[in-house]
Amino acid sequence: MSSVSVRLLGIAKRFGHMPVLEGVHLEIPGGQFVSIVGPSGSGKTTLLRIIAGFLQPDAGRVYIGEKDVTEVPPRLRNIGMVFQHYALFPNLNVYENVAFGLRARKVRESEIDRKVREMLTLVHLEEKMYSMPHELSGGQKQRVALARALAVEPKLLLLDEPLSALDAKVRLELRYELKRIQKEMGITTIYVTHDQEEALSISDLVAVLHQGLIEQLGTPEEIYSRPRTRFVAEFIGISTLLEAEVLSPKEGKLRWMDYVLQGTPLSQERVKLLILLRPENLSILPKERFSSLVSSWNNVLQGRVVGQVFLGSVMRVAVEVKGVKFLVDLPNREANRFRLGEEVVVTFLPEAIHYLFGNE
């Protein structure tokens, strides 16, 4: 199956007096799995429906491959779409549900049979071929919906929060199935989700939508580790953000409150900036271990433990320093050493500091 690129140029949409999209520019290479994330009301589903042709933009153009499809109706865009709610025909069995789009296109029966069986094998449902929708689990229904969308060999697959109605275990299993199927078929896929972990775990690229614009497009690692703006840093993952004064850009020397911090060298002159610290890059040590050195070491901040949350593989410990909560992820065996109210020090390497220059 050949893959196509997607280009959105200045897409704008408003409903009444309320702007939803305000000039979205987005380029998606062919064969990529791209997730669109953002807060509720940011326009994720609206953008997906514009790509599908179910909504017309007020401004801007939609290109699939080299073709401008802005005015092309949905049925002529050769798109497969899977919705949050399975939208299966309750009176048709699994085989007939998958065959439906092929029959509508007047494909030969022998080809329909070959394609349906191929798709059901792909989604591991060949044994449920003659089951009715009410006999299937939620995860199985969503697999049927995916098989039906893929059976017509679309150039582009659009997924609108297809896993959000499923329980956590099934959702986790289907994440990897979606990724496997997408890579196996090489089909360009655009996936809308509110689940950040989901987006980071299965995507080639993640687009963060905020206030009607793409705030950042990048690989999952870039979005998480090197966010460009304050919004992306706060929206994706857990972080501690500090407003710091630059003492020496070339040396990476910073001041936060009355602490001198050591970061990596700055490539540009700054007076102030925002720095990001992720929980997994911080450590906690008993205060007495640094009592004689704490005034001379950089990146050693004195505080006290004010909270702990068990997260399975780690314990997230909150340490209050100068009225600011530093969130630190520790292995459970280490976290148990610290008590609420205990005085500790938070430490981190210079490389743990990420500089933010946008939306300060």
Disulfide bonds with the S-S distance in Angstrom:
none
